[in-house]
Amino acid sequence: MRITDTSDLWWKTAVVYCLDVETYLDANGDGVGDLPGLARRIDYLADIGVTCLWLMPFYPTPDRDDGYDVTDFYGVDPRLGTHGDLVEVIRTAKDRGIRVIVDLVVNHTSDRHPWFLSARRSVSSPYRDFYVWRDEPPAKQANTVFPGEEASIWEKDDKSGQYYLHSFYRHQPDLNIANPRVRDEIAKTIGFWLELGISGFRVDAVPYLLEVPEGAEMGDPHDYLRDIRRFLQRRSSEAVLLGEVNLPYEEQRRYFGSDDGLELTMQFDFIGMQALYLSLVRADPAPLVTALRSRPELPVEAQWANFLRNHDELTLDKLTDDERQEVFEALAPDESQRVYGRGITRRLPGMLGGDPRRIRMAYSLLFTLPGTPVLFYGEEIGMGENPDIPGRESVRTPMQWNDDRNGGFSSAIPSRLVSQPPGDGYAPTHVNVTAQYNQDDSLLRFIRHLTERYRVSPEIGWGALEILEQDAAGLLVHSLTADVGRMIAIHNFADTPATASIDLADEPEGTRLTDLLGPQDYDEGPTWRFDIPAYGYRWLRVARPGDGRIG
């Protein structure tokens, strides 16, 4: 089903904000964030310009993998609240112009899910074929996702003597996608949450979801992804599928649906993200430019989602070994800041040495890359990680609202908190919302300004990219052109000033440039030169005669 009403393409110009309910705000003082607490912060999210709220898993769980080990796809973890509390969050968010999407984690379950508990009791269980079993593991098997934590992706079930597949942790058995009953259950799950007002899903680990067990008869698993998209659109024409697909661009293109865009609606640009960090380390935009130029062209019904940080380790797996080591040495010099041989367990401010110029340039760049920007909670205030927490959990610390005990996250005694905030220079005493909210030069105010400018610049979400070549090696100047107009962004990756040159001889006579981040207009061209400070940036609107654009 092709989308023809562009109002259903709201995600092309959205500002997405990801949070974990259990670490956002604790309303009842038990040390765990909850849905009533989140409801109290919807106005804050609206004020900073968020238009799409992405909730990490809130389902019932043993919580051995931060909620990604689900025991009930239809439930709400009682620690976090009730279905009524969730509906209140959704309703309040929609009243403020914010849509809500949720994690869809259906490539595996918890080993405590009723399906698996039944499956392992007997080989004749009606749920046995919901999972993937073998008498012996294959001689050749895929590498584990978590090297050092899991030695194999097959685990022996002592009662039946068979092995079950778990692409992730052994307590997360893979679902058998070739089983029609499993596919029916996934559809029911999607339909259930749509009925509660959800506007779509962030789909976890999509390539693993589409893995068909050896010997199973199912046909092309991408046909199943198309079925999910069709089902979704029948139930809600505006609903989105935001997929986690960390693969090379050409393989990602297939997950969009190749030429027709009828599989995933959006995908995270892991390739561009990793190239961006290499560019930051080298003070040279060339790696990022190469990635942007390598992006496959997408149909209008598809979109890239850009991010600097997410809730997992900062993966660098698509860089070469030498490139990865180069980034490691610059941004995670201590071995304890690295994980799985591929990732970094730090947030952006620490990686960039706390330099506000570099931090702001990076976020300015994020918001001007063609696609949709995605923020991880706390990025707007420059939260750091807690180095005392090992692995990727170090970036999943409580939101820092003020400088009180526990950073205003909870009134519980510190020992009862679901996670501990950092105690270093990024502690709540130094970094919190209250201190930055009315401070004109704060990072929070800066991010709020970026979201304002982004929301009146639809060229970013809809426009065609053009790289404008420059003499200075550290400069990235790119143009985005759409039916509604054109904008140009300038970013200096270097620690020295540089001069950018912009030639718009192809534009109509009388064209001016307007500074979207400041009050200045620039006279007619067709050539302009801009002195850009170290780690500086500019957003420029191409103002054609009589176009009447805002900004």
RATANOR-V906258 format. One record per backbone hydrogen bond with DSSP energy under -1.0 kcal/mol. NH is the residue of the N-H (numbers start at 1). CO is the residue of the C=O. If there is no record, write none. Layout:
NH;CO  NH;CO
This chain:
8;5  9;6  12;9  13;10  16;373  17;52  18;375  19;54  23;20  24;21  26;409  33;22  34;25  35;80  38;34  39;35  40;36  41;38  45;41  46;42  47;43  48;44  49;46  50;45  51;15  52;15  53;99  54;17  55;101  56;19  68;65  71;60  75;72  77;58  80;77  81;77  86;82  87;83  88;84  89;85  90;86  91;87  92;88  93;89  94;90  95;91  97;94  98;93  99;51  101;53  102;200  103;55  104;202  109;173  110;70  111;171  113;110  117;113  118;114  119;115  120;116  125;122  128;125  130;127  131;128  134;163  145;167  149;146  150;146  155;164  157;162  161;157  163;134  164;155  165;132  166;153  172;169  174;165  175;107  176;130  177;175  179;176  183;179  184;180  185;181  186;182  187;183  188;184  189;185  190;186  191;187  192;188  193;189  194;190  195;191  197;194  198;193  199;100  201;240  202;102  203;242  204;104  206;244  209;205  210;206  211;208  216;213  223;220  225;221  226;222  227;223  228;224  229;225  230;226  231;227  232;228  233;229  234;230  235;231  236;232  239;236  240;199  242;201  243;266  244;203  247;245  252;248  253;249  256;252  258;253  260;257  263;256  264;255  265;241  266;241  267;303  268;243  269;305  270;268  273;269  274;270  275;271  276;272  277;273  278;274  279;275  280;276  281;277  282;278  283;279  284;279  289;285  290;286  291;287  292;288  293;289  294;290  302;299  303;265  305;267  306;372  314;344  315;313  316;342  319;316  324;320  325;321  326;322  327;323  328;324  329;325  330;326  331;327  332;328  337;334  338;335  339;343  342;339  343;339  344;314  345;337  351;347  352;348  353;350  354;349  355;352  359;355  360;356  361;357  362;358  363;359  364;360  365;361  366;362  367;363  368;365  369;365  371;460  372;304  374;306  375;16  377;18  379;376  381;378  383;378  386;394  389;386  394;391  395;392  396;393  399;23  401;407  402;407  407;404  408;405  409;406  416;413  417;414  418;31  427;424  430;427  431;427  433;400  434;401  436;432  437;433  442;439  446;442  447;443  448;444  449;445  450;446  451;447  452;448  453;449  454;450  455;451  457;454  460;457  462;458  463;459  464;481  466;479  468;477  475;472  476;491  478;489  479;466  480;487  481;464  482;485  485;482  487;480  488;540  489;478  490;538  491;476  492;536  493;474  498;532  500;530  502;528  504;526  507;504  511;508  512;543  513;522  514;541  515;520  516;539  522;513  525;511  528;502  530;500  532;498  535;494  536;533  538;490  540;488  541;514  542;486  543;512  547;544
